[in-house]
Amino acid sequence: MAAVQALTLGHLPSNPLFVGTFRDVKNVSFLRSQLLTGNPDYEYAFIDAEVILSTSHLLAACFRAINNLNTNRLKTRNVHSEIVFALSPNNNIAESFRRFGLADDTKHIVAIKVGMSTTPDITEDSVRQHLMANVEGNLTAFADATFTETGNVARIRKLYKIQDQSSAQPKSQKQRKLTNGVTEVESKAGEDFDKVKDLESIILGLMALRGS
C-alpha cells in the first residue's frame, strides 16, 4: 500500500524528507492558491510530477536546497520553494516556479516537507494526515516506476534544452541488438532504460552547474 514516505539524505540526518506522491489530483487549483497566499499550513515543495524523470532527479534538488538552507545561502523564501528552484537549469526563480511547480492543469504532484530541529511537530504521521486530508488524489509510491508512468520525457527534454538523439540512430543498428534470444520488446525496454539513465546524468550535471 502506498504511503507518505520518510527519507534521509546522506550527510543531512537532521533534515528528513516526508514525501507524498499523488496521481489524478482534483484540487490542484486550491493547493496552488494556498501557496500563492502564503498559507503556512501548506508550506511544502509542491512539484508537477510530469517534469520529474526519476527519484534521483528530485532528490538531487532536495539535497541542494537543504544544503543551501544549512549554509545560509537560500535564494528563495524557504527551503521548500528552494527545492523547486533547484530543479531549474537557470537562475530565473519565477520561471522555475512556472515550469516545475503547480499549474491549474497539473494532474500528478509530489509534495515534500522538510523536517528541521526547530519543527519537532513535523513528523511522518503529521504530514501524512495533513496531505491525506487536503490533497484530493490517489497516493502512490515515490519510486522510479511511478515517474516512468507520470513523467513526460519530451517536456523534460524541452525544459532542459536536451535534444533527443535516438531518431538519428539507423534502424539497422537497432535491429543488430536482437541477439541471444532477446526479443524486440525486451530490447526496447533495455534501450529505454539506458536512455533515461543517460538523460538523468545530463540533467543532474546541468543542475549542478547552475548551482556551482
C-alpha positions as CSV (number, residue, x, y, z in Angstrom):
1,M,0.0,0.0,0.0
2,A,1.3,3.4,-1.0
3,A,2.1,5.8,1.9
4,V,3.8,9.1,2.6
5,Q,7.5,8.1,2.8
6,A,10.2,9.3,5.2
7,L,13.6,9.6,3.6
8,T,17.0,10.8,4.9
9,L,19.6,12.1,2.5
10,G,23.3,11.3,3.1
11,H,25.1,13.7,5.3
12,L,21.8,15.5,6.2
13,P,20.4,13.4,9.0
14,S,18.9,16.4,10.8
15,N,16.6,17.2,7.8
16,P,14.4,14.2,7.0
17,L,12.1,14.4,4.0
18,F,8.5,13.4,4.1
19,V,7.3,12.8,0.5
20,G,3.8,12.2,-0.8
21,T,3.2,11.4,-4.5
22,F,-0.3,11.7,-5.8
23,R,-1.9,10.9,-9.1
24,D,-5.0,12.3,-10.7
25,V,-5.3,15.2,-8.2
26,K,-8.6,17.1,-8.5
27,N,-7.9,20.1,-6.3
28,V,-4.6,21.4,-7.7
29,S,-6.1,24.9,-8.1
30,F,-6.9,25.0,-4.4
31,L,-3.4,23.8,-3.5
32,R,-1.8,26.4,-5.8
33,S,-3.9,29.1,-4.2
34,Q,-2.7,28.2,-0.8
35,L,0.9,28.6,-2.0
36,L,0.2,31.9,-3.6
37,T,-1.4,33.3,-0.4
38,G,1.5,32.0,1.7
39,N,-0.7,29.8,3.9
40,P,1.9,28.3,6.3
41,D,-0.1,25.1,6.6
42,Y,0.7,24.4,3.0
43,E,4.4,25.1,3.2
44,Y,5.6,22.2,1.0
45,A,7.5,21.8,-2.1
46,F,4.6,21.1,-4.5
47,I,6.0,19.8,-7.8
48,D,4.4,18.8,-11.0
49,A,5.3,15.1,-11.3
50,E,5.2,15.3,-15.1
51,V,8.5,17.1,-15.1
52,I,10.3,14.7,-12.8
53,L,12.3,12.0,-14.6
54,S,13.3,9.9,-11.5
55,T,13.7,9.8,-7.8
56,S,17.3,10.8,-8.1
57,H,16.4,13.8,-10.2
58,L,14.1,15.1,-7.4
59,L,16.3,14.1,-4.5
60,A,19.3,16.0,-6.1
61,A,17.2,19.1,-5.9
62,C,16.3,18.4,-2.3
63,F,19.9,17.9,-1.4
64,R,20.9,21.2,-3.0
65,A,18.1,23.1,-1.3
66,I,18.8,21.7,2.2
67,N,22.5,22.3,1.8
68,N,21.7,26.0,0.9
69,L,19.4,26.2,3.9
70,N,22.2,24.9,6.3
71,T,24.8,27.2,4.8
72,N,22.5,30.3,4.8
73,R,22.5,30.5,1.0
74,L,18.8,30.3,0.2
75,K,17.9,32.3,-2.8
76,T,14.1,31.9,-2.3
77,R,11.7,32.3,0.6
78,N,12.2,29.0,2.3
79,V,13.7,25.5,1.8
80,H,10.5,24.2,0.1
81,S,10.5,26.9,-2.6
82,E,14.3,26.3,-2.9
83,I,13.6,22.7,-3.9
84,V,11.5,23.8,-6.8
85,F,14.1,26.4,-7.8
86,A,16.9,23.8,-7.5
87,L,15.3,21.8,-10.3
88,S,15.8,24.6,-12.7
89,P,18.7,24.7,-15.2
90,N,18.9,28.5,-14.9
91,N,18.7,31.2,-12.2
92,N,15.3,32.6,-13.1
93,I,13.3,32.0,-9.9
94,A,9.9,32.9,-11.2
95,E,10.4,30.8,-14.3
96,S,11.4,27.8,-12.2
97,F,8.1,28.0,-10.3
98,R,6.1,28.2,-13.5
99,R,7.9,25.2,-15.1
100,F,8.3,22.9,-12.1
101,G,5.7,24.0,-9.7
102,L,1.9,23.6,-9.9
103,A,-0.3,24.9,-12.6
104,D,-4.1,24.7,-12.7
105,D,-4.0,21.9,-15.2
106,T,-1.4,19.8,-13.3
107,K,-2.6,16.2,-12.8
108,H,0.1,14.4,-10.8
109,I,2.0,16.0,-8.0
110,V,4.8,15.4,-5.5
111,A,4.6,17.1,-2.1
112,I,7.7,17.3,0.0
113,K,8.0,18.6,3.6
114,V,11.5,19.1,5.1
115,G,11.9,18.3,8.8
116,M,14.1,20.5,11.0
117,S,15.3,20.5,14.6
118,T,13.1,23.6,15.1
119,T,9.9,21.8,14.0
120,P,9.8,18.6,16.0
121,D,6.0,18.5,15.5
122,I,6.6,17.8,11.8
123,T,6.6,14.0,11.6
124,E,5.8,11.4,9.0
125,D,2.4,10.9,10.7
126,S,1.5,14.6,10.8
127,V,2.5,15.1,7.2
128,R,0.5,12.0,6.1
129,Q,-2.6,13.2,8.0
130,H,-2.4,16.7,6.5
131,L,-1.8,15.6,2.9
132,M,-4.5,12.8,3.0
133,A,-7.0,15.3,4.4
134,N,-6.2,18.1,1.9
135,V,-5.0,16.5,-1.4
136,E,-7.8,15.0,-3.4
137,G,-5.8,12.4,-5.3
138,N,-4.5,8.9,-5.3
139,L,-1.5,8.4,-3.1
140,T,1.1,6.3,-4.9
141,A,4.7,5.2,-4.3
142,F,7.6,7.7,-4.5
143,A,9.5,5.4,-6.9
144,D,11.2,5.4,-10.3
145,A,8.4,3.2,-11.6
146,T,5.8,5.9,-10.8
147,F,7.8,8.6,-12.7
148,T,8.2,6.3,-15.6
149,E,4.4,6.5,-15.9
150,T,3.8,10.1,-14.9
151,G,6.9,11.8,-16.4
152,N,6.7,13.5,-19.8
153,V,10.2,12.9,-21.3
154,A,9.6,15.2,-24.2
155,R,8.6,18.0,-21.9
156,I,11.5,17.3,-19.6
157,R,14.0,17.4,-22.6
158,K,12.5,20.8,-23.7
159,L,12.8,22.3,-20.2
160,Y,16.5,21.3,-20.0
161,K,17.1,22.0,-23.7
162,I,18.3,18.4,-24.4
163,Q,17.9,17.1,-27.9
164,D,16.7,13.5,-28.4
165,Q,19.4,11.8,-30.5
166,S,17.6,8.5,-30.8
167,S,15.9,9.4,-34.1
168,A,19.3,9.7,-35.7
169,Q,20.1,6.1,-35.0
170,P,19.9,3.9,-38.1
171,K,17.2,1.2,-37.9
172,S,19.6,-1.5,-38.9
173,Q,21.8,-0.6,-35.9
174,K,18.8,-1.1,-33.5
175,Q,18.0,-4.4,-35.2
176,R,21.5,-5.8,-34.7
177,K,20.9,-5.8,-30.9
178,L,18.3,-8.6,-31.2
179,T,20.6,-11.4,-30.5
180,N,21.0,-14.2,-27.9
181,G,17.3,-14.8,-27.8
182,V,16.4,-11.2,-26.7
183,T,13.0,-10.2,-28.1
184,E,12.3,-6.9,-29.7
185,V,10.2,-5.9,-26.7
186,E,12.9,-6.7,-24.2
187,S,15.5,-4.9,-26.3
188,K,13.2,-1.8,-26.5
189,A,12.8,-1.8,-22.7
190,G,16.6,-2.0,-22.3
191,E,17.1,0.9,-24.7
192,D,14.5,3.0,-22.9
193,F,16.2,2.3,-19.5
194,D,19.6,3.3,-20.9
195,K,18.1,6.5,-22.4
196,V,16.5,7.5,-19.1
197,K,19.8,7.0,-17.2
198,D,21.7,8.9,-19.8
199,L,19.2,11.7,-19.7
200,E,19.2,11.7,-15.9
201,S,23.0,12.1,-15.9
202,I,22.8,15.1,-18.2
203,I,20.1,16.7,-16.2
204,L,21.9,16.2,-12.9
205,G,25.0,17.8,-14.5
206,L,23.0,20.8,-15.7
207,M,21.5,21.3,-12.2
208,A,25.0,21.0,-10.6
209,L,26.5,23.6,-13.0
210,R,23.7,26.1,-12.3
211,G,24.3,25.8,-8.6
212,S,28.1,25.9,-8.7
